[in-house]
Amino acid sequence: QVYLVESGGGSVQAGGSLRLSCAASESIFRINVMGWYRQAPGGQRELVAHMVSGGATNYADSVKGRFTISRDNGKNTVLLQMNSLKPEDTAVYYCNLKILPNVGDYWGQGTQVTVSS
């Protein structure tokens, strides 16, 4: 079992920035994907951004140009820098780790991000 611990959520005004951090409880030596999903009230969980252990990234169209995902494989962490935040970014953000192929799929506990207008 791999545990993911998130930090960095909070409240900010529109146009502000936040940085989310997620640390895995152990080193992952298989090919894996770490990333962030979010779920707004009444909505479905959706991908925000993810990064493969080799470096490839994928972003939701709604956050391209504003959010940046990065990884420190030595520290088993993934970061999400969120700039130019909008009220529609308000959601619970969840860290996710997928160990390929189909070895494991792990979730953090979620961290609230609230953006006020």
C-alpha positions in Angstrom: 0.0 0.0 0.0 1.4 3.4 -1.0 0.1 6.4 0.9 -0.1 9.9 -0.5 0.0 13.0 1.7 -1.1 16.3 0.2 -0.6 19.8 1.4 -0.9 23.4 0.1 -4.6 23.9 -0.4 -6.4 27.0 0.9 -8.3 30.1 0.0 -7.2 32.8 -2.4 -8.7 35.6 -4.4 -9.1 35.4 -8.1 -5.8 36.0 -9.9 -3.9 34.6 -7.0 -1.6 31.5 -6.8 -1.4 28.4 -4.8 1.0 25.4 -4.8 -0.1 21.9 -4.0 2.4 19.2 -2.9 1.9 15.5 -2.7 4.4 13.0 -1.2 4.3 9.3 -1.7 5.3 7.1 1.3 7.8 5.1 -0.7 9.9 5.2 -3.8 8.3 3.8 -6.9 10.7 2.0 -9.3 8.1 1.0 -11.9 6.8 3.3 -14.6 4.2 5.4 -13.0 2.0 8.4 -13.4 1.5 11.0 -10.7 -1.0 13.8 -11.0 -3.9 15.8 -9.7 -7.6 15.5 -10.1 -10.3 17.8 -8.8 -13.9 17.5 -7.9 -16.2 20.5 -7.5 -19.5 20.3 -5.5 -22.0 18.3 -7.5 -19.5 17.5 -10.2 -17.4 14.6 -11.3 -13.8 14.0 -10.6 -11.7 15.3 -13.5 -8.1 15.2 -14.4 -6.2 18.5 -13.9 -2.7 17.4 -14.8 -0.4 14.4 -14.6 3.2 13.6 -15.3 4.7 10.2 -16.3 7.9 9.2 -14.5 9.7 9.7 -17.7 8.6 13.3 -17.9 5.7 13.5 -20.3 2.9 15.7 -19.1 -0.8 16.1 -19.8 -3.1 19.0 -18.8 -6.8 19.7 -18.9 -7.6 22.4 -21.5 -9.1 24.6 -18.7 -5.7 24.9 -16.9 -3.2 25.0 -19.7 -1.0 28.1 -19.5 -2.0 28.6 -15.8 -1.0 25.4 -14.0 2.4 23.7 -14.0 3.0 20.2 -12.8 6.5 19.0 -11.7 8.0 16.0 -10.0 11.0 15.3 -7.8 11.4 11.6 -8.2 14.2 11.5 -5.6 11.8 12.8 -3.0 8.7 10.9 -4.4 6.8 14.2 -4.7 4.7 15.9 -7.3 3.9 19.6 -7.2 1.2 21.6 -8.9 1.8 25.3 -9.2 -1.5 27.1 -9.9 -1.4 30.7 -11.1 -4.1 33.1 -12.3 -6.7 31.1 -10.3 -10.3 31.5 -11.2 -13.5 30.9 -9.1 -14.2 27.9 -11.3 -11.0 26.3 -10.1 -12.7 25.9 -6.7 -12.7 22.2 -5.8 -11.2 19.5 -3.7 -8.0 18.5 -5.3 -6.8 14.9 -5.1 -3.3 13.5 -5.7 -3.2 10.3 -7.7 -0.5 7.7 -8.3 -0.9 5.0 -10.9 1.8 2.3 -11.0 1.9 0.7 -14.5 0.9 -1.6 -15.9 -2.2 -2.0 -13.7 -0.1 -2.6 -10.5 -1.8 0.0 -8.3 -4.0 3.1 -8.3 -3.7 5.2 -5.2 -5.4 8.4 -4.0 -4.7 11.1 -1.4 -7.2 12.4 1.0 -7.9 15.6 -0.9 -7.2 19.2 -0.2 -9.7 22.1 -0.6 -8.9 24.9 -2.9 -11.3 27.9 -2.8 -11.0 30.9 -5.2 -13.2 33.9 -4.4 -14.1 36.5 -6.9 
